[in-house]
Amino acid sequence: MTTAHNTSTGRAIAWMLVALSCFSLLAVASRELTVAMGSVEILLWRSLLGFIIVAVFLARAGVLNWRGLQPQLLGWHLLRNAPHFAGQCAWLMAIAALPLAEVFALEFTTPLWAALLAALFMGEALNRGRWISLLLGFAGVLLILRPGAAVINPVSLVMLAGAFGFGITAIVTRKLTQLLRGHVHAFLLVLFYMTLMQGLMSVSLLILNAELRLPPQGTGGWLLAAAVTALAAHYSLTRALSNADASVVMPMDYLRLPLIMVVAWWLYGESVTIWLLLGAALIIAGNAWGLYLQVRRSRLASS
């Protein structure tokens, strides 16, 4: 039993290392693409490539059919992908204009927004522990933005709004995975509708603004890298969670921040301020405290 548990934990760590690498590569590929392309353009071609990849996997699994695609859940997929699309656009704008470490730090407010939204709209308890988690995260955001002490970059607020959109996505995804429970390829199905719907949203906006065009020359490799790493990062994170508890896996996700700090310094010469470090530490502390409460509640319920 111990050996099996250790093997599963080792697999979880290995999958998380893949996920962390992919998240960093995705940020770099996206930064390079923003030099020549707009956010919606990037999402269109990234979604198209991702859709092809996911469709091939579903076809090989024999579920690329009416029954396997579960069309009765289209409304839930749309409810998930509309705020996720907005969040992705905000994230790409931030990637182009802000230090990568700041983007990742503000993105880490997503679980805090999700907890607040779950309390407001799903009736989940917002007890003292949850309030502490939220207040730590809010204090971290204030340290990063430092209103009054420095001029706030409007794109930082755009990124916060994007994280709020990701928070909505997290809540709907939780419901969607419950509805898909028992579907062998539930995660691939979520990715299928994500790439399909966000591709359609992108192309609609580009046609409406008469901005639809082929990708600029020299961007093909970065687009493929962005599509593959986006899918691989989320797939690896899911595989890690399937091999070990969230209490083991999710703390490793916080390593994304120091990793992207090193990558941004190495590739772009970006420095990190003490305010960003302190703010990020508080946001991560808020997330960690919320995760601890969730794990403790789950263990008490199971016992």
C-alpha positions as a Markdown table, in Angstrom:
| # | Residue | x | y | z |
|---|---|---|---|---|
| 1 | Met | 0.0 | 0.0 | 0.0 |
| 2 | Thr | 2.8 | 2.4 | 0.9 |
| 3 | Thr | 4.7 | 1.6 | -2.2 |
| 4 | Ala | 1.6 | 2.2 | -4.4 |
| 5 | His | 1.0 | 5.5 | -2.6 |
| 6 | Asn | 4.6 | 6.6 | -3.1 |
| 7 | Thr | 4.4 | 5.7 | -6.8 |
| 8 | Ser | 1.2 | 7.7 | -7.3 |
| 9 | Thr | 2.8 | 10.7 | -5.5 |
| 10 | Gly | 5.9 | 10.4 | -7.7 |
| 11 | Arg | 3.7 | 10.4 | -10.8 |
| 12 | Ala | 1.8 | 13.4 | -9.5 |
| 13 | Ile | 5.0 | 15.4 | -9.0 |
| 14 | Ala | 6.3 | 14.4 | -12.4 |
| 15 | Trp | 3.0 | 15.5 | -14.1 |
| 16 | Met | 3.2 | 18.8 | -12.1 |
| 17 | Leu | 6.7 | 19.4 | -13.3 |
| 18 | Val | 5.5 | 19.0 | -16.9 |
| 19 | Ala | 2.5 | 21.4 | -16.2 |
| 20 | Leu | 4.8 | 24.0 | -14.7 |
| 21 | Ser | 7.1 | 23.9 | -17.7 |
| 22 | Cys | 4.2 | 24.1 | -20.1 |
| 23 | Phe | 2.7 | 27.1 | -18.3 |
| 24 | Ser | 6.0 | 29.0 | -18.6 |
| 25 | Leu | 6.5 | 28.1 | -22.2 |
| 26 | Leu | 2.9 | 29.2 | -22.9 |
| 27 | Ala | 3.6 | 32.6 | -21.4 |
| 28 | Val | 6.8 | 33.0 | -23.5 |
| 29 | Ala | 5.1 | 31.9 | -26.7 |
| 30 | Ser | 2.2 | 34.2 | -26.0 |
| 31 | Arg | 4.5 | 37.1 | -25.3 |
| 32 | Glu | 6.3 | 36.5 | -28.7 |
| 33 | Leu | 3.0 | 36.3 | -30.5 |
| 34 | Thr | 1.7 | 39.6 | -29.1 |
| 35 | Val | 4.5 | 41.4 | -31.0 |
| 36 | Ala | 2.7 | 40.7 | -34.3 |
| 37 | Met | -0.8 | 39.7 | -33.4 |
| 38 | Gly | -3.8 | 40.9 | -31.3 |
| 39 | Ser | -5.3 | 38.9 | -28.4 |
| 40 | Val | -8.3 | 37.8 | -30.3 |
| 41 | Glu | -6.2 | 36.8 | -33.3 |
| 42 | Ile | -4.0 | 34.6 | -31.1 |
| 43 | Leu | -7.0 | 33.0 | -29.5 |
| 44 | Leu | -8.5 | 32.2 | -32.9 |
| 45 | Trp | -5.5 | 30.3 | -34.3 |
| 46 | Arg | -4.5 | 28.8 | -30.9 |
| 47 | Ser | -8.1 | 27.5 | -30.5 |
| 48 | Leu | -8.2 | 26.1 | -34.1 |
| 49 | Leu | -4.9 | 24.2 | -33.6 |
| 50 | Gly | -6.1 | 23.0 | -30.2 |
| 51 | Phe | -9.5 | 21.9 | -31.6 |
| 52 | Ile | -7.8 | 19.8 | -34.3 |
| 53 | Ile | -5.6 | 18.1 | -31.7 |
| 54 | Val | -8.4 | 17.4 | -29.3 |
| 55 | Ala | -10.8 | 16.2 | -32.1 |
| 56 | Val | -8.1 | 13.7 | -33.2 |
| 57 | Phe | -7.8 | 12.3 | -29.7 |
| 58 | Leu | -11.6 | 12.0 | -29.4 |
| 59 | Ala | -12.0 | 10.4 | -32.8 |
| 60 | Arg | -9.3 | 7.8 | -31.9 |
| 61 | Ala | -11.2 | 7.1 | -28.7 |
| 62 | Gly | -14.5 | 6.6 | -30.6 |
| 63 | Val | -16.5 | 9.3 | -28.9 |
| 64 | Leu | -16.5 | 12.0 | -31.6 |
| 65 | Asn | -20.2 | 11.3 | -32.2 |
| 66 | Trp | -23.6 | 12.7 | -31.1 |
| 67 | Arg | -23.8 | 10.6 | -28.0 |
| 68 | Gly | -20.2 | 10.9 | -27.0 |
| 69 | Leu | -20.1 | 14.7 | -27.3 |
| 70 | Gln | -23.1 | 15.1 | -24.8 |
| 71 | Pro | -24.8 | 18.0 | -26.7 |
| 72 | Gln | -27.4 | 18.4 | -24.0 |
| 73 | Leu | -24.7 | 20.2 | -21.9 |
| 74 | Leu | -24.0 | 22.9 | -24.5 |
| 75 | Gly | -25.5 | 25.6 | -22.3 |
| 76 | Trp | -23.1 | 24.7 | -19.5 |
| 77 | His | -20.2 | 24.7 | -21.9 |
| 78 | Leu | -21.2 | 28.1 | -23.2 |
| 79 | Leu | -21.6 | 29.5 | -19.6 |
| 80 | Arg | -18.1 | 28.2 | -18.9 |
| 81 | Asn | -16.4 | 29.5 | -22.1 |
| 82 | Ala | -17.8 | 33.0 | -22.3 |
| 83 | Pro | -16.1 | 34.3 | -19.1 |
| 84 | His | -13.0 | 32.1 | -19.9 |
| 85 | Phe | -12.7 | 33.7 | -23.3 |
| 86 | Ala | -12.9 | 37.2 | -21.7 |
| 87 | Gly | -10.3 | 36.1 | -19.2 |
| 88 | Gln | -8.0 | 34.7 | -21.9 |
| 89 | Cys | -8.2 | 38.0 | -23.8 |
| 90 | Ala | -7.3 | 39.9 | -20.6 |
| 91 | Trp | -4.4 | 37.5 | -19.9 |
| 92 | Leu | -2.9 | 38.0 | -23.3 |
| 93 | Met | -3.2 | 41.8 | -23.0 |
| 94 | Ala | -1.4 | 41.6 | -19.7 |
| 95 | Ile | 1.3 | 39.3 | -21.1 |
| 96 | Ala | 2.1 | 41.9 | -23.7 |
| 97 | Ala | 2.2 | 44.9 | -21.3 |
| 98 | Leu | 3.1 | 43.7 | -17.8 |
| 99 | Pro | 6.1 | 41.9 | -16.3 |
| 100 | Leu | 5.4 | 38.1 | -16.5 |
| 101 | Ala | 5.7 | 37.7 | -12.8 |
| 102 | Glu | 3.0 | 40.3 | -12.1 |
| 103 | Val | 0.7 | 38.6 | -14.6 |
| 104 | Phe | 1.1 | 35.2 | -12.8 |
| 105 | Ala | 0.8 | 36.8 | -9.3 |
| 106 | Leu | -2.5 | 38.5 | -10.2 |
| 107 | Glu | -3.7 | 35.3 | -11.9 |
| 108 | Phe | -3.3 | 33.5 | -8.6 |
| 109 | Thr | -6.3 | 35.5 | -7.3 |
| 110 | Thr | -8.5 | 33.2 | -9.3 |
| 111 | Pro | -9.2 | 30.7 | -6.5 |
| 112 | Leu | -10.0 | 33.6 | -4.2 |
| 113 | Trp | -12.6 | 35.0 | -6.7 |
| 114 | Ala | -14.0 | 31.5 | -7.1 |
| 115 | Ala | -14.4 | 31.1 | -3.3 |
| 116 | Leu | -16.2 | 34.5 | -3.1 |
| 117 | Leu | -18.5 | 33.6 | -6.1 |
| 118 | Ala | -19.3 | 30.2 | -4.6 |
| 119 | Ala | -20.4 | 31.9 | -1.4 |
| 120 | Leu | -22.5 | 34.5 | -3.2 |
| 121 | Phe | -24.2 | 32.3 | -5.8 |
| 122 | Met | -23.9 | 28.7 | -4.6 |
| 123 | Gly | -24.6 | 29.1 | -0.9 |
| 124 | Glu | -21.2 | 27.9 | 0.2 |
| 125 | Ala | -20.2 | 29.0 | 3.7 |
| 126 | Leu | -18.0 | 32.1 | 4.0 |
| 127 | Asn | -16.7 | 31.4 | 7.5 |
| 128 | Arg | -13.9 | 33.1 | 9.3 |
| 129 | Gly | -11.2 | 30.9 | 7.6 |
| 130 | Arg | -12.5 | 31.9 | 4.2 |
| 131 | Trp | -12.6 | 35.5 | 5.1 |
| 132 | Ile | -8.9 | 35.3 | 6.2 |
| 133 | Ser | -8.0 | 33.7 | 2.9 |
| 134 | Leu | -9.8 | 36.4 | 0.9 |
| 135 | Leu | -8.4 | 39.3 | 3.0 |
| 136 | Leu | -4.8 | 37.9 | 2.6 |
| 137 | Gly | -5.3 | 37.8 | -1.2 |
| 138 | Phe | -6.8 | 41.3 | -1.3 |
| 139 | Ala | -3.9 | 42.7 | 0.8 |
| 140 | Gly | -1.5 | 41.1 | -1.7 |
| 141 | Val | -3.2 | 42.7 | -4.6 |
| 142 | Leu | -3.0 | 46.1 | -2.9 |
| 143 | Leu | 0.7 | 45.6 | -2.3 |
| 144 | Ile | 1.3 | 44.8 | -5.9 |
| 145 | Leu | -0.8 | 47.7 | -7.3 |
| 146 | Arg | 0.0 | 50.2 | -4.4 |
| 147 | Pro | -2.8 | 52.7 | -5.2 |
| 148 | Gly | -1.7 | 56.2 | -4.2 |
| 149 | Ala | 2.0 | 55.3 | -3.9 |
| 150 | Ala | 2.4 | 54.5 | -7.6 |
| 151 | Val | 0.5 | 55.1 | -10.8 |
| 152 | Ile | -1.6 | 51.9 | -11.4 |
| 153 | Asn | -1.2 | 50.4 | -14.8 |
| 154 | Pro | -4.7 | 50.0 | -16.3 |
| 155 | Val | -3.6 | 46.6 | -17.7 |
| 156 | Ser | -3.1 | 45.4 | -14.1 |
| 157 | Leu | -6.8 | 46.1 | -13.5 |
| 158 | Val | -7.7 | 44.3 | -16.8 |
| 159 | Met | -5.7 | 41.3 | -15.6 |
| 160 | Leu | -7.6 | 41.3 | -12.3 |
| 161 | Ala | -10.9 | 41.4 | -14.3 |
| 162 | Gly | -9.5 | 38.4 | -16.2 |
| 163 | Ala | -8.8 | 36.5 | -13.0 |
| 164 | Phe | -12.4 | 37.3 | -12.0 |
| 165 | Gly | -13.5 | 35.7 | -15.3 |
| 166 | Phe | -11.3 | 32.7 | -14.5 |
| 167 | Gly | -13.0 | 32.5 | -11.1 |
| 168 | Ile | -16.5 | 32.2 | -12.8 |
| 169 | Thr | -15.0 | 29.6 | -15.1 |
| 170 | Ala | -13.8 | 27.5 | -12.1 |
| 171 | Ile | -17.2 | 27.5 | -10.5 |
| 172 | Val | -19.0 | 26.4 | -13.7 |
| 173 | Thr | -16.3 | 23.8 | -14.4 |
| 174 | Arg | -16.9 | 22.3 | -11.0 |
| 175 | Lys | -20.6 | 21.9 | -11.9 |
| 176 | Leu | -19.8 | 20.7 | -15.4 |
| 177 | Thr | -17.5 | 17.9 | -14.2 |
| 178 | Gln | -20.2 | 16.7 | -11.9 |
| 179 | Leu | -22.6 | 16.5 | -14.8 |
| 180 | Leu | -20.0 | 14.7 | -16.9 |
| 181 | Arg | -19.1 | 12.2 | -14.1 |
| 182 | Gly | -18.8 | 8.8 | -15.6 |
| 183 | His | -17.8 | 10.0 | -19.0 |
| 184 | Val | -14.4 | 8.4 | -19.7 |
| 185 | His | -13.1 | 11.3 | -21.6 |
| 186 | Ala | -14.7 | 14.1 | -19.6 |
| 187 | Phe | -11.6 | 16.4 | -19.6 |
| 188 | Leu | -11.1 | 16.0 | -23.4 |
| 189 | Leu | -14.7 | 16.9 | -23.9 |
| 190 | Val | -14.3 | 20.1 | -21.9 |
| 191 | Leu | -11.3 | 21.0 | -24.0 |
| 192 | Phe | -13.2 | 20.1 | -27.2 |
| 193 | Tyr | -16.0 | 22.6 | -26.5 |
| 194 | Met | -13.5 | 25.2 | -25.1 |
| 195 | Thr | -11.4 | 25.2 | -28.3 |
| 196 | Leu | -14.6 | 25.1 | -30.5 |
| 197 | Met | -16.5 | 27.8 | -28.8 |
| 198 | Gln | -13.6 | 30.1 | -28.2 |
| 199 | Gly | -12.6 | 29.7 | -31.8 |
| 200 | Leu | -16.1 | 30.7 | -32.9 |
| 201 | Met | -16.1 | 33.7 | -30.6 |
| 202 | Ser | -12.8 | 34.8 | -31.9 |
| 203 | Val | -13.7 | 34.5 | -35.6 |
| 204 | Ser | -17.0 | 36.3 | -35.0 |
| 205 | Leu | -15.2 | 39.3 | -33.4 |
| 206 | Leu | -12.6 | 39.4 | -36.1 |
| 207 | Ile | -15.2 | 39.3 | -38.9 |
| 208 | Leu | -17.3 | 41.9 | -37.2 |
| 209 | Asn | -14.3 | 44.3 | -37.0 |
| 210 | Ala | -13.0 | 43.3 | -40.5 |
| 211 | Glu | -9.7 | 42.1 | -39.0 |
| 212 | Leu | -9.7 | 38.5 | -40.0 |
| 213 | Arg | -6.4 | 37.5 | -41.7 |
| 214 | Leu | -4.0 | 34.7 | -41.9 |
| 215 | Pro | -1.3 | 34.5 | -39.2 |
| 216 | Pro | 1.7 | 36.8 | -40.0 |
| 217 | Gln | 4.8 | 35.1 | -41.4 |
| 218 | Gly | 7.0 | 33.6 | -38.8 |
| 219 | Thr | 4.3 | 33.1 | -36.1 |
| 220 | Gly | 3.4 | 29.6 | -37.0 |
| 221 | Gly | 5.9 | 27.9 | -34.7 |
| 222 | Trp | 4.9 | 30.1 | -31.7 |
| 223 | Leu | 1.2 | 29.5 | -32.4 |
| 224 | Leu | 1.7 | 25.7 | -32.4 |
| 225 | Ala | 3.8 | 26.0 | -29.2 |
| 226 | Ala | 1.0 | 28.0 | -27.6 |
| 227 | Ala | -1.7 | 25.6 | -28.6 |
| 228 | Val | 0.3 | 22.5 | -27.5 |
| 229 | Thr | 1.5 | 23.9 | -24.2 |
| 230 | Ala | -1.9 | 25.3 | -23.3 |
| 231 | Leu | -3.5 | 21.8 | -23.7 |
| 232 | Ala | -0.6 | 20.0 | -22.2 |
| 233 | Ala | -0.4 | 22.2 | -19.1 |
| 234 | His | -4.1 | 21.6 | -18.2 |
| 235 | Tyr | -3.9 | 18.0 | -19.1 |
| 236 | Ser | -0.8 | 17.5 | -16.9 |
| 237 | Leu | -2.4 | 19.3 | -14.0 |
| 238 | Thr | -5.5 | 17.1 | -14.3 |
| 239 | Arg | -3.3 | 13.9 | -14.4 |
| 240 | Ala | -1.4 | 15.1 | -11.4 |
| 241 | Leu | -4.7 | 15.6 | -9.4 |
| 242 | Ser | -5.8 | 12.1 | -10.4 |
| 243 | Asn | -2.6 | 10.6 | -8.9 |
| 244 | Ala | -2.5 | 12.6 | -5.6 |
| 245 | Asp | -4.6 | 14.8 | -3.3 |
| 246 | Ala | -4.9 | 18.5 | -4.0 |
| 247 | Ser | -2.9 | 19.0 | -0.8 |
| 248 | Val | 0.1 | 17.5 | -2.5 |
| 249 | Val | -0.4 | 18.8 | -6.0 |
| 250 | Met | -1.6 | 22.4 | -5.7 |
| 251 | Pro | 1.2 | 23.8 | -3.5 |
| 252 | Met | 3.5 | 22.8 | -6.3 |
| 253 | Asp | 1.5 | 25.0 | -8.6 |
| 254 | Tyr | 2.8 | 28.0 | -6.7 |
| 255 | Leu | 6.2 | 27.2 | -8.1 |
| 256 | Arg | 5.0 | 28.8 | -11.3 |
| 257 | Leu | 5.7 | 32.2 | -9.9 |
| 258 | Pro | 9.4 | 31.8 | -9.1 |
| 259 | Leu | 9.9 | 29.8 | -12.3 |
| 260 | Ile | 8.4 | 32.5 | -14.5 |
| 261 | Met | 10.5 | 35.1 | -12.5 |
| 262 | Val | 13.7 | 33.3 | -13.6 |
| 263 | Val | 12.4 | 32.8 | -17.2 |
| 264 | Ala | 11.4 | 36.5 | -17.5 |
| 265 | Trp | 14.7 | 37.7 | -16.1 |
| 266 | Trp | 16.7 | 35.3 | -18.4 |
| 267 | Leu | 14.8 | 36.1 | -21.6 |
| 268 | Tyr | 13.5 | 39.6 | -21.2 |
| 269 | Gly | 15.7 | 41.1 | -18.4 |
| 270 | Glu | 12.7 | 41.7 | -16.2 |
| 271 | Ser | 13.4 | 42.6 | -12.6 |
| 272 | Val | 11.1 | 41.9 | -9.6 |
| 273 | Thr | 10.3 | 44.5 | -7.0 |
| 274 | Ile | 10.0 | 43.8 | -3.3 |
| 275 | Trp | 6.3 | 44.9 | -3.5 |
| 276 | Leu | 5.6 | 42.3 | -6.1 |
| 277 | Leu | 7.3 | 39.6 | -4.0 |
| 278 | Leu | 5.4 | 40.6 | -0.8 |
| 279 | Gly | 2.1 | 40.9 | -2.6 |
| 280 | Ala | 2.5 | 37.5 | -4.3 |
| 281 | Ala | 3.5 | 35.9 | -1.0 |
| 282 | Leu | 0.2 | 37.2 | 0.6 |
| 283 | Ile | -1.9 | 36.0 | -2.4 |
| 284 | Ile | -0.3 | 32.6 | -2.3 |
| 285 | Ala | -0.7 | 32.5 | 1.5 |
| 286 | Gly | -4.4 | 33.2 | 1.0 |
| 287 | Asn | -4.7 | 30.4 | -1.5 |
| 288 | Ala | -2.8 | 28.0 | 0.7 |
| 289 | Trp | -5.0 | 28.7 | 3.7 |
| 290 | Gly | -8.1 | 28.2 | 1.6 |
| 291 | Leu | -6.7 | 24.9 | 0.2 |
| 292 | Tyr | -5.9 | 23.8 | 3.8 |
| 293 | Leu | -9.4 | 24.5 | 4.9 |
| 294 | Gln | -10.8 | 22.6 | 1.9 |
| 295 | Val | -8.7 | 19.5 | 2.5 |
| 296 | Arg | -9.4 | 19.5 | 6.2 |
| 297 | Arg | -13.2 | 19.7 | 5.5 |
| 298 | Ser | -13.0 | 16.9 | 3.0 |
| 299 | Arg | -11.1 | 14.7 | 5.4 |
| 300 | Leu | -13.6 | 15.3 | 8.2 |
| 301 | Ala | -16.4 | 14.6 | 5.9 |
| 302 | Ser | -14.8 | 11.3 | 4.7 |
| 303 | Ser | -14.1 | 10.2 | 8.3 |
